[in-house]
Amino acid sequence: MRKVLVLNPMQLTSKKSSLLDNLFSEYLSISNLILEQLPNAKTSTELHHLTYQKIRKSSFLPSDIIQEARKDVWARRKKIKGLFRNCSIRLNKRWFKFRKTKRGSPVFRITYSPRQSFAIPISKDRQWQRFQSFTDNGWSFGNISLLKSGKIAVLLEKEFPKPNDEGRYILGIDIGSSTLASVTIFDRYKKKVVRQYYFGKDVTLRQRRYAERRAALQSLADKGSERAKRALRKLKNKQRNFVKTRSGQIAKQIINLAKKYNASVAIERLRNLRAKRGEFNRRSNQKINLIPYGKFREFLKSNAEMFSIPLHEIDAYHTSKWCPMCGALNDGHHKGNYALYKCKCGFVCNSDRKASLAVAVKSLLERTEFNYTNVVQISSRRAPVNGLLRPDEISRSSCGATYCQSDGKPSSEPNVLERQRTKFSGPTCRWVVYKILTRLPS
Ligand SMILES: [Zn+2]
């Protein structure tokens, strides 16, 4: 696992500052020299042959750093428009040394040319404390990046043991617009829901308030108010920090929950959550675009890895539409009430909560090999889960069993619920049934 931590420098002397400026302007100028040759090169190696000798003669930078610049240019070749204006300089172990002074102050000594070096003293602030706690816990670093301000980005690395995936419980997460994360803990032996939780309702509320305030300020800013523009910038930062903090906190809470139950975590695979134009009305669009989807997932993933908790990303196909009571497919959100899921069989539930359950079940499905003997039998209610599988997945499956009884043997009689299913028809091979608790904890 990798993490980047940015360390802040102490106030640099004017001599060091000008050295740093020199170093960066040199690096930028060679980057732009390499950029000029980019159209003539088909590969990174070709680019190297075209540029290296010439730059080596004229520049004071060591060969390693020149090559890093060339790699940078190659990596950014598709995005760059015009010339490079800012950059960071990646240094490997040969070109920096980390040590402590006699007084115990941390210092990075940077070698910027053979036998030429200078030291950047590190400020002992919160970032430094975090860095120390990482290195004390077995994280190591091999590379650093020097930033123009004198800050140092350290790439920390640590290997974690592979998680054991045989646990009894599955924790399904649905990320939604009204509740950031709805969680279902599912017992795969008893085939029952153990607990259900809602996390981050406050995030939605606060986000909505931020949005209103921003709209009001924006209209003033459009009329030319400088004060409104300043306030708007401030508000944007505040909102970003708030969302980031809460996403991290909620991810942590969920991982603690998974630790408590020794559960594996299931979450929907990353998809483009931005609403398409015309897909929903404007209000729903706003709601969807406010979900801190990426941040939350990132926090969840890194936390899961750190605590060796298995994390499965599942295909979200029909997870919001599937009825856990009868297996039918309905609209994910009820037209009259966005928070509700209603089925023709009479089942009514919070739609996010239901989706989190479907995510847990789907994760079980994706991990289970199906045949006659080990059919996943989940319930007396026998709600089919075929709706959760893509039609091509079902037809690809070769076993011919259509219905299974509670002992796992196929039965010839389709049950009543099967006939009642509304939308889905076609070969029903993977026949998995699922029981939901009659009384879900609220
Ligand atoms: Zn139903």
Residues whose N, C-alpha, C, O or C-beta is under 5 A from the ligand:
A	BS01	ZN	C323 M325 C326 G327 A328 C343 K344 C345 F347
